[in-house]
Amino acid sequence: MHNNPVTYAIYITVIAPNGIRELLNITALIGMTLMDVLIKRGYRAPGICGGTGLCKACQVTVIAGVEKLNEPSEKELIMLKVLGEVQENSRMACQMRVRPGMNGLIIKLESKKIYKL
């Protein structure tokens, strides 16, 4: 018997630092990070931490849908405090996991290091 990965069709709105909005419709594996989803759709974030949540490259602000996300880990909360200049709804895209029910999520890319190819 094979364990097939569970995929989920999601749509989220991404607001770039310059204010341009993009609606992303994507099929993603449950458990993928939001950073993985952004990369799959042509965004790049040259973070030095490799998705471990130890740099500022993928910081986002959740404009709508924060209740649809996994809770931030203690490590993520500590890193957000260390980074400073964050809001209550700030998150790290590399720590946010795709899960059912996150349709309609709106995020703003806070770092100019995340860019669209």
N, C-alpha and C positions, 0 to 999 in steps of 0.2 A: 504494500500500500504506500502511495506517494503522498507526501505532505506538500500540497500546492500552496504557494504563497498567496496570501489574501491581498487583493488589490481593491482600491476604492477610488471612484471618480470624485474629484473635488474641484471646487472653483473658489478661488480666493482673489482678492484685489490687492495689488502691490502698488504702493505710491513711492516713486523714486524721490531722492533728495531734492530734485528740481521741480517736484509737484506733478509730474506726468504719472497718470494712472494706467495700469494694465490689468485686465481681467485674465487670469490664468485658469484654463480648464485643463485638467491633467488627470491621468490615471496613475496613482502612486501605490506603492506597497505600504500596507499598514506597518507603522513603526519607522518608516523613513523619516528623516529629519526635514524640516521645512527648508533648510539649506540645500539638501539633496534635491528637493522639488525645484527650487530656484535654479540650481545648476542644470537640471534636466531641461529647463525652459530657456537656457541661454544666458543666465546670469553668472557672474563670476565674483568670488570674494577671495582675494589672495591672503587669507588668514594664515598666520604662522603656526597656529595650534593644531591644525588638522582636524577640526571639528570637536575638540575636547572642551570648548568653552573657556579657554584661557586667554583669549585676545578679544579685541573690540571690533574685529572686522565684520561680524555678522549681526551687530546690534540692530534690533528693530523696535518700533513702538507699535503695540497692538491698538488700533483705532477702534475696532469693533470685533467682538467675538472672543474676548479673553476667556469667557466661561466655557468655550468650546475646546480649550487647550489642556494638555497635561499640565499638572502643577509643576512649577519650577523646582528643581532639586536644590538642596541646601548649597551645593557647590555653585550652581548658577546664581543664586541669590547673593552669595558672598562675592562672586566675581563682578556682578552688576554694581554692588556697593563699592568695590575697589575701583571700578572704572569711573565712578562719579558721573555727574551730569546725566543721570538717568531718571526716568519718571516711574511712577507706580506700575504702569503697564509696559515697561521696557522688558524685552526678552532677548535671548540669543537664539538666532534662527537655527543654529546647529544643535540646540537642545530641545527644540519644539518638535514633537512627534506627530506624524500624520495619524489621524484616527477618525472613525466614523463621526459624523455630526459637525465637522469643522467647516462645512460649506458656508460661504458668506463672510469668512474671516477677512478683515481688512488690516493690512500691515503697512507701516511706513518704514522704508529703509533709512536708518539714521546714519549709517556710515557711507561716505562717498567711495569707500573701497569696494562696495558691492555695485557692480555695473552690468549692464546688458550688452552682450556682444552684437 
